[in-house]
Amino acid sequence: MKKHIDMLSGDIMKVLLALALPIIASNFVQTAFGLVDMIWIGRLGTNAVSAIGTANFYISIATGVATIVVIGTGVRIAQSLGADDHKTAQVYTKNGLTMALVLSVLFTSVIFIFAHPLIDFFKMGHPEVEVMAVKYLRHALIGIPFLFLSTVGTTVLTSYGNTKLTFKANTAGLLLNIALDPIMIFGFAGIPAMGVIGAAWATTISRGVTLAILFIYSNDEIKASLSQKLNLNKIKEVMKISWPATAQTLIFTAISMVIAKLVIVYGTDAIATQKIGIQIESITWVTIGGLQGAISAFVGQNYGGNKPERIVKGYNSSLKIVTVFGLIVTSIFLLLPKQIFSIFISDPKVIDMGVGYMVAIAFSQVFMCFEMLSVGAFNGLGKTYAPPLVSIFFTGLRIPLSMLLMPYLGLSGIWWSISITSMFKGVVMVVWYKIILKDLSKNMISI
């Protein structure tokens, strides 16, 4: 049975879809983790949603820190395999997994120790919510090593073209999470109700199971990589590739935290609205994230194999796919905002705020798809410096733009600042990559 997809030959659309669909399905499963949590947590009330929404900013930082390993490791493995250098690919795999473990333990320790002042940064003015946020954060941190390792593992498997395993592993984790959430949040058969702490543990246990499946059923070549020696030069090389994307993610999270402080001016209901809205919108970015992973691996292998014409065709075909998808999501968000938000919470005030969020964000969905696809394409070429330049500039504009719009639009002014800047990011990213594609065939050389 063929486990790997040949990215260097054959029909490009079929190759991309074969590579992307399992990643998209796997990402949907990952999104479902958050959606399932949110549905159950919503039954605990607005305070619980606000507490977890606040604490999750630091989980987002963890995801950002992980990119210092994930991006460069995925790029170099894909390029090594494209050049038929499997030994080097194994070294990058060993380095990536080791770096992920070390960084995750360090991150967990630091955030755990400083949990109280970190939550206090938001100045919520609601002691009950703040205590709840600290408790959730500390328990959620226990699963961070699982998150780091499974993310790197998924990237390695994607670079090898084995995306079906990631889907199966994440599906198993989701099913377990669905079963554990109500039991650990509300209690059952002697198991005490743990509230938000139960939600954290349900996700942590599920991530641990996902990681175990990824490792146990990975191919022999990946398992053999664990016997390779660490290569400090290649670790530095990966970090050099990754740091722009890492800086982008961390700065993006920092800006989001400042935006959250602006949102808090309108109360904890507004924070709950933002948290739920982000979970709903994640349906878009995790779906396109699957195609982003596919185009990154596809471009990486074809760059390593010196096949620029396939890179051009692959990007253009993917651009058509994300345009159609983005328009569909925009239509749904505009037509059914209240119905969608009502799935997660029953508070009328939060639902009304949610409608404003959905309408504003709806108009940026196509452009967000453009941005994410282009990020994957840039990363596949190893040009990881480009996306952060665009993202940091326009994301940073959200703060002054929010402050400019808030006196006229209130809370919706913040949502519109997010939407407008996303539109600009998408357009600029596509134009820039198109310029690079024009010169690629002329200047590309074997690596």
N, C-alpha and C positions, 0 to 999 in steps of 0.2 A: 504493500500500500504506500502510495506517494505521500509523504508528510510535508514536503517543502515545495514552495511555489517558485518556478523558474521566472525570475524577473527580467532576464536579459534577452528573452526571445518570446515570440508568440504575440497574439492579439493583445494590445495594450489595455484596452477597456476590460477585457476578461481577466487579465492579470491583476489590474487594480481592484476590480470588484471581488475577485477571489481572495485577495489579500485584505481588503478593507472590510468586507461584510462581517467576518468573524470578529474583527477589532471593534466594529460598530456595535455588534451584538454584545460583546464583552463590556464595552463602555456603557451600554444601556443598563447592563446588569449592575455596574458600579454606580450609576445614577440611581438605580432603583434602591440601592442601599440607603441613600440619603432621602429619597422620596418615602420609602417605607417608614424610616425613622420619623420623618416629619409628620406623616399621617397619624402615627401613634402619639408622638409628642404633642401634636396639636390638641389632643384630647386632654392633656394635662393643663392646658390653658396658655394664654399669651405670655405669662412670665417665663414658663419653661422654654417656649420658642425663642424668646428674647435672650435668655441665658445661654442657650446652645448656639444661637446665632453669633453672640459676642465671643464665646470661647472658640468657635470655629475659625476665627481670624488667625489664631495661632496654629491651628491644624493646617490652614492654608499656607502659612509660613513654612511649615514642615514640608509640604509639597514643593514649595519653591526651593528650599535647601536641597531636596532630592534631585532637582534638575542639574545640579553641578556634576552629578554622576550620570544621570539618565541620558541627557542630550548627547554628550560627547561619546559615551559608550555605544549608544545606538548607531551613531554616524560612523564611527571607526569599525565596528563589527560589520556593518553593511558594506562599507567600502572594502574591507579586507576579504569578505566572502566574494564580492564582485571581482576582485583580483585573484580569486582562488587561493588565498593565503589563510587556510583554516587554523594553522598554528597560532598566528597572530590574533585571530579572532578569539581563540581560547584565552589568550593572555588578557585581552581587554575584558572578557567575561569575568575572569577571576578578580581582576582589579576592581571592576564595577561592583561586584557583590561584596567585596571586602570594604570598599569605601562606604557603601550603603550601610553596612552594619555599624561601622565606627561612627559615622556621622549621626545616625539615628539615635544611638545611645547617648552621645554628647548632647544632642538637641533635646532629647527627652529629659535628661538630668537638669539642664539649665532652666527650661521652661517650668518644670515641676517645682523647682526651688523658688522661682520668682513668680509663681502663679498669681498670688494676691496683688502685687503692684501692677502686674501686666493687665489684669482685669480692671483694676482701679483707674487705669489710663483713660477709660471711656467715660468716667464720671457720670454713671447712670443715675445716681441719686436714688437708687432703689436697693437697699441692703439685701432684701430677700433674693432678688434676681442676681446680685453680685455674688452672694454665697453659693447659689445654685450653679453659677457659671464656673466658679473656682473648682467646685466638686466635680463637675462634668469634665472640665479640662484635664484635671489630674488623672482621672480614670481613663480618659481617652488617650492620654499620652502613652499608656502602657502598650498600646497597639501600634505606635509609630514605627518601631523596627520592622514589624510585619508589613506596614505600608511601604516603607523604603525598599525592602527586599523584593516584595511582589511587583513593585513598579519597575525595578531594574530587570527582574526576571521576565516580565512582560515585554520590555524593550528588546531584550536579548532574543527571545523567541520570535518576535516580530521581524527582527533583522535576519533571522534564519528562515523566515517565511512560514513558520509554524504558528499560525494565529488561532487555529481551532482549539488547541490546548488551553490558551488563555480564556477563551469563551467558556469552555467546560468548567475550568477551575472557578471562574467568577460566578458562573451560574450556581454551582454547588454552594459557594459562599453566600449567595443571595438567598437561596432556599433556606439555608440554615438561619440567616438573619431574620427572615420573615417569621420563622418559627420561634426564634428566641425573643424578638422584640416585645410582643405582648406579655410573654411569660416573665421576662426580667424587668419590664417597666411596671406592670400591674400586679405581678405575683401569680403563682398557680401551684396547686398540689404541694403545699409546704414551702415553696420558694417564696421568700418575702418580696413585697413590692419595693423596687429600688428607684422608681422615677427616672430622672435624667441619667443617673448613674447606671441604671440597667440598660439604657439605650447605648451608652458608651461601651459597656461590656459585651452587649450583643454584637456590635460592630467589630470589636477587637477579636472576639472568638472567631467570628466569620472570616476575618482577614487572615487569621492564623491558619485556618483550614484551607483557604485559597492558596496561600503560600506553600503549604505542604503538598498540595496536589500539583502545583506548578513544578516543584522540584522532583517529586517522585516520578512523574510521567514525562519529564523533559528527556530529550534525546541523549544518547551516550556521549556525544561530542561535548555537549554542554556540561554534563556531569564530570567528564574527564578534565574539564577546564579547572576544576577545583584543585587539581594536583599541580597546576602550573605555579611558577614562582611569581611573586609580585614584581612588577616592573615600575619603578618610581618615575622613570622618564615618560612612560606611557600614561601614568596617572596624571602627571603634570600636563601632558598633551591633551588628555580628556578634559581636564579642568580649564585649560586655555580655550578649548572649543566651547565649553559649556557656560563659562562665567557670564557672557553677555545675556544669555537667556535666563540664567539664575538671577542676575541683577534686575532684569526686566520683571521677573515674577515677584521678587521681594519688594521692589519699588512699587509695583502694582498693588501688592497687598498693603504696603504702608499708606499709599494714597487712599485705598479703600477704607482703611482704618480712620483716616482723617475725614473721609466722606461720612463714615458711620457716626463720628462725633457731631457732624452737622445734622444727620438724621435724628440723633437722640434728642435734639432740641424739640422735636415734635412728639417725644414720649416713647415709652417702651413698645407701644402699639406700632409705631413706625419702624422700629428695629425688627419686630416680628414680621412686618410686611416685607421688609428687605430680605430677611432670611428665607421666607417662603418663596418670594419672587425669584431669588437666585436659584433655589432648588428647581423651580419650574423651568427657568431659562436654561438650566444645565442640560436639558434635553437637546437643545441645539448644539452646545459646544462639545458635549461628549460624543454626539453623532458625528459631527465634522472632525472631532478629535480622532475618530477611527480612520477617516480618510487622510487626516494629517499624518498619522503614523504610517499609513500605507504609502503615501507619496514620499515621505522622508526615506523609507526603506527602498522604495522603487528608484528614486533619484540617486540615492547613495550607491546602490549596486550598479546602476547604469553609468554613473560618474566613474566609479572604479573600473568598469568594463569599457570605458571610453565610447559610449553610445549616446551622444548628445541629442540625436534626432528623436530617440525614445523619450528623453526627458521633456523635450518641447511638447510632443504629442500627449504625453501623460499628464502634464500640467494643464494643458488646454482642455482635455477631456474632463478632468476633475473639476475644473472651473465651471463647466456647464452643469455638472451634477449638483454642486453646492448652490448654484443659483436657483435651480428648481426647488431644492429642499428648503432654502431660506425663504422663498416666496410662500411656500406652503405653511411654514411655521408662522410667518407674519400674518397670514390670513386667519389662522386658528386663534392667535393671540388677540386679534382685533375683534373677532366675532364672538368669542367665548371667554372673555376675561373673568367675569364674575363666576361663571360655572366652574372654571378651572380652580380658582382660588378657594371656592367653597369646599372643595374636596379635602383641603388641609386644615381648615379652621372654621368655626361657626360664628366667631365674633363679628358682628355687622360692621363695626368701625374698621377693623383690620381688612375685611373684605372690600369695603369702599376704597380704602387706601390702595389695596391690591389692584383694583381696576385701573387706577391712575398709573400704577407701575407698569402693568401689562401693555397698556396702550402706548405709552412712551417707548418702551423697549421694543415693541413689535417692529417699528420702522427700521431698527438697526440690525435685524437678524441676518439679512442677506450679506450685509457688509461685514458682520462678524464672521460669517462663513468664509468670505474672501480673505480676511486677515488670517484666520487659523490655517487654511489651506496653504497660503503663501509662507507662513512660518515653517510648516513641514517641508516645503520645497526648498526654501533657503537653507534649512538645517541639513538636508540631504546633500547639498553642495559643500557643506562645511562653512557656509557664510553665515554663521550664527550671530554676527555683529549687527546685521541689518534689521531684523525684527525689533530688537530692543530699542534702537534709536527712534523708530516710528512710534512704538507703543509707549515708551516713557514720556515722550514729548506730548502726545495727545491725551494720554491718561492723566498726566499732570495738569492739563488744562481744565480737567473736570472740577477742580477745587475752585478756581476763580470764576468759572462759568456757573457753577452751582450758586455761589455767593451773589453773582449778578442776577440770576433768575429767581432766586428764592423770594425776594420782596414782591415779585409780580405773580409767581406761580405757586408759592409756598413749597410744600414737600415735593410736588410734581416737578418743580424746577430742578431738583437734584436728579430725578429720574431722566429728565430730558437732557441734562448735561452729559449723562452717561451715554445716552443714545446718540446724540449728535457727534460726540468725539469718536464713538465706534464707527460711525459712517466714514469719517475722515480717515481713520486707520485702515479700513478695508480698501478704499480707493487708492491710497498712497502705496500700500503694500503690493497690490496687483500691478500698478504702473511700474514700480521699481523692478519687480521680478521680470516683467515683460521686456524691460530694457536689457536686463542681464541675459535673457534668452536669445535676444538678437545677436549677441556677441559670442554666445556659448559655442556654437558650431565652429566658429573661426578660430577661437583661442584655446579650446579645451585640448589638453594633452594627457597622456596616460600617466597614472600615478602608481 
